[in-house]
Amino acid sequence: MKSRFYLLTVILLLQLPLFAQKARDIRAYKERAGDVRQEVWAWEIPAFKNGAGTKTDNKSSAVVIARHIDLLVSSSKKLKSMGYDVRAERGKDLYYANTFREMVKINDKAALEEYSQFSFKKFRNLNSYFHRGLATTIMGVRVIKPDGAVKEVNVDEEVVNEQDGKQEKSKLAIPDLQVGDIIDYFVRVEEQKDLNSAIDDQLFLLGDDKPIMQYSVHAEISNKYFVRYRVSNGAPDFIVKRNGEGAEFDLLVRNIPNAPVGLWMSPYRQLPMIRMSIAYGTVLEQDQMAGEIRKNPNAMEAKKVLLKEAEYIDRYFSTQPALTELKFQVKNLLKQYEKTANRKIPEDSLPYYTYYAFRYLVFYRVDAADKIMVGKARNYSVPNNRRFLGYLHQVMQYMDVPVDYVFVVSRYGPGPADFLNNGDYEYMLKTKTAKPIYLGADGVFTNCAEVGSDYEGQKAPSIELKKNKKQYNEVNAFNEVEIGTSKPEQNTKIEKLEITFDDNMQLLKMNRRITIKGHLRADEQKRLLRFEDYYESERKQLGIEKSFMEEFADSRKNRSLAEEYTNAFEKARQEQKDDFLEEIEEQFDMKPKELTAYKVEKMGLRHSDPDLVYATTFTVDGLVKRAGNNYILDAGKLIGGQMQVKPEQRDRKVDIYQPFARSFEYQIELVVPKGYTLEGADKLNQSVDNECGSFIVTSAMDNGRLKLHIRKVYKHNFETADKWKSLLQMLDTAVDFGNQKLLLKRA
């Protein structure tokens, strides 16, 4: 099953890194699954009972006839005393159950593919250093045919267990599901753990890319828990009823229209929703009392929570044993650099050098005890942001670089006014220098002073924590900063292509050089760079005399490791060619016939030299077709495929959240073969330039060469809904260009 936004809570539960239980009692699981299916199918919800006879809109790919979420948070012991069939295990006093059920009418092949297969994990180990627990996932599926016949899928027989690394994953294919059918399915997640374990935040999202005829929620939460929830974007409120054991929360909404959630939307900010946070007992730091229900926490509560979080992180990392060594190593690296460069680091450059030294220690340094990891997988390493910045904050202070903590929300997360808990915020650091520098930690190649695109244009509270223990941090010490927004020319991809025909007029040979700047750079860095290269580059930049390979070779104990790394580097080099082939295929929507050369010229590792530059030479087949004595060239395909807006997405009533302002430029020289003339070049010229974007093509013949210059620009990262037609104009023009052809006519 494809991931869908409205399934966020359930999908997150199913995709966490888990370990299959050892020899779990399968018989007990099947018995429990049978009881749950019997319970869920017996729900007295009219929309499910009468769903088969409901008239639906057949214009949509699929229609959700009914969707229901049932949530139960209580004590295992209490449920057992009330007769619930729940196995209460020793040390696991909390019972949490989340059931997601929906009934969907399948109207076309796209929906059929979406619902024809499900993937889940039956068992999850929730044990951690501090907590113990286990989770079980149960599914039930029924197919309702147009004649009303109901066929329940025997999940236990149809499911196939597969090994996904060290974890076992179950896949369920739905037999005999066809267009015109209704699928009625549910996913139940049950967890039993100790009372102090975290409970996943709940999201009730009133919107989807398909219409929802009825959406309902029923939640029962024990009075042992503190409940905080927020109603956002015009969503209706729960009906809340208290009883002696806790509270019940109910919600019923009908006729929710579809929304283009898959195209430039920020559902957290644009769709009606209720978010809920559930915590056990009393947490004095946040004034949380067991049994209390708090709706729509205010801005002051948000700042209190953020201040406590910052103080905790500062206190925690300042006392970590590893900190002393980190401080020493960073300072030593910078001293070593000054000695090698024979110059002192300027004061205004100190934050940059400190950041790169710290990044080197976290991502690039190699120890003999490390697992050998030098291929592409290493490039996708992502730090724990709080941990990375927690240590970096201490190191910056040690190097006499004062910094603020900045709490920023993603453009794709809840807005600052929609605070629920500290998980809504991500951290950055900001230097208190003449020109403030923002410090983040997206990954291996994050440059100093690089701000993630998700945070552009956002207002964020910032604070410098008191150094003196006798002074106290205060909520009113927060300042508000606004993160800047990048321009299209800062996030650009420039392709230079020289194209020639082979002797048979079938293949195109392309010499291609790519320069990528800004936010567009990271994906290709992760795909194309290799550790051997960027390690060497950073080692030399920092003035480190010996590589780890040289140190291993000089060590009797680790000499064999040098040979192992040499072999690993060679394997990574061989795999790199496949990654370049993949990049070309993605760009041109076809596999190259042959890749004859590829090279990374610049890696873009530092703010002082931030561009990624690489070159490839390859041939492609399929862009030239014979027409008698002449040939037709798919000229529009030379810049790759263009985004097409689906018919159901063309009428848009919601604002447009684009990833970032960006531009794409193509400088193409096509060598016309001798004995041929080129016709139709003048028809390639295009010019659309409006408030949202532009697509401009110019062409000219010069000494037997067609010179094409194409530039496509998305001018902003956000547009209001009333500007959608202007953006469509640019997108449609690009699609039209993609269909343009040239005639090579024999002279």
Secondary structure as UniProt FT lines:
FT   HELIX           5..7
FT   HELIX           8..15
FT   TURN            22..23
FT   HELIX           26..41
FT   HELIX           46..49
FT   HELIX           51..53
FT   TURN            58..59
FT   STRAND          62..75
FT   HELIX           76..81
FT   TURN            82..83
FT   TURN            90..91
FT   STRAND          94..106
FT   HELIX           109..115
FT   STRAND          117..120
FT   STRAND          123..125
FT   STRAND          133..144
FT   TURN            146..147
FT   STRAND          150..152
FT   HELIX           155..158
FT   STRAND          159..164
FT   TURN            165..166
FT   STRAND          167..173
FT   TURN            175..176
FT   TURN            179..180
FT   STRAND          182..193
FT   TURN            195..196
FT   STRAND          202..205
FT   STRAND          212..222
FT   TURN            223..224
FT   STRAND          225..232
FT   TURN            233..234
FT   STRAND          239..242
FT   STRAND          246..256
FT   TURN            261..262
FT   HELIX           267..270
FT   STRAND          273..280
FT   HELIX           284..286
FT   TURN            290..291
FT   STRAND          293..295
FT   HELIX           299..318
FT   HELIX           321..341
FT   HELIX           347..349
FT   HELIX           350..359
FT   HELIX           360..364
FT   TURN            368..369
FT   HELIX           376..379
FT   HELIX           385..398
FT   TURN            399..400
FT   STRAND          403..408
FT   TURN            411..412
FT   HELIX           416..418
FT   HELIX           422..424
FT   STRAND          426..431
FT   STRAND          438..439
FT   TURN            444..445
FT   TURN            448..449
FT   HELIX           453..455
FT   TURN            456..457
FT   STRAND          459..463
FT   TURN            469..470
FT   HELIX           475..477
FT   STRAND          479..482
FT   HELIX           488..490
FT   STRAND          492..501
FT   TURN            503..504
FT   STRAND          507..516
FT   HELIX           518..520
FT   HELIX           521..528
FT   HELIX           531..541
FT   TURN            542..543
FT   HELIX           548..553
FT   TURN            556..558
FT   HELIX           559..588
FT   STRAND          594..603
FT   TURN            607..608
FT   STRAND          612..621
FT   STRAND          624..627
FT   TURN            628..629
FT   STRAND          630..633
FT   HELIX           635..639
FT   HELIX           647..649
FT   STRAND          656..657
FT   STRAND          662..671
FT   TURN            674..675
FT   STRAND          676..679
FT   HELIX           681..684
FT   STRAND          686..689
FT   STRAND          693..702
FT   TURN            703..704
FT   STRAND          705..714
FT   STRAND          718..719
FT   HELIX           721..723
FT   HELIX           724..738
FT   STRAND          742..746
//
